Amino acid sequence: MAVLKYEEIAESLRARIAAGEFAPGATIPSGRDLAEQWDVSRATAIKAVDVLRNDGVVVAKQGTGFVVTEAPVARPAGARRAGSARILGGMPFLRVGTPDWAEPPARVAAALGLPPGLPTLRRIRILQRPDGTPNSCVEAWFPPEIAEAGPRLTDTAPIAEGTTRYVRRQTGRFPVEGVDVTTVRLATDVEADRLGVPVATPVAVLLHTAHDQQGRPLVCEEGVTPSTFFEQVDTYAM
């Protein structure tokens, strides 16, 4: 499928932000400047910037224009339907520790199609509520071939363009199907500490696996949310 011009402009801006040309807090080119640089209408340029704003990569700053966000947002595990913007449902987050290679839980390994005991790259984040308290904890597990092709996945710094777009740029692989499985159990000691709740608090656990064009797993995320904060709403025809 052909890439539309505004999408091409947006991807170019993402790449420049990812490369550090525009640091957090820096102003990106205005719609007028982008229109001149790309020889497109101003409406097309503005549409490109809107893509970045909807994904939480840039924010509007009065009197300045659009600046690269200083507080990146992330979404909870799951609900990654096609066309959904990263900022919708997104929250500020904290990275926990340094991304590391560890043995994933059995059901994560099964979701990724990996043999038991195979070290897998893990990134941990805690999503925060408006008052700064933890809302949920997410462990993201990347298969070895994805982790090795995307060295920035091992960095502690947020990936401004988002891991999905970064992996696509590095590997040419992107998600076309997501599988979400929600279960309920009691929080482990580690999860209770991360979430600031008593041990054995009831939690909802959402296991999200993204599959690429050929049905191969790209990532498996396990999101843990205290029952008091978890709500799932589905709207469907009857």
Buried (B, 14 or more C-beta within 10 A) or exposed (E): EEEEBBEBBBBBBBBBBBEEEBEBEEEBBBBEEBBEEBEBEBEBBBBBBBBBBBBBBBBEEEEEBBBBBEEBBBBBBBBBEEEEBBBEBBBBBBBBEEBEEEBBBEBBBBBBEBEEEEEBBBBBBBBBEEEEEBBBBBBBBBBBEBBBBBEBBBEEEBBBBBBBBBBBBBBEBBBEEBEBEBEEEEBEEEBBEBBEBEEEBEBBBBBBBBBBEEEBBBBBBBBBBBBEBBEEEEEEEE
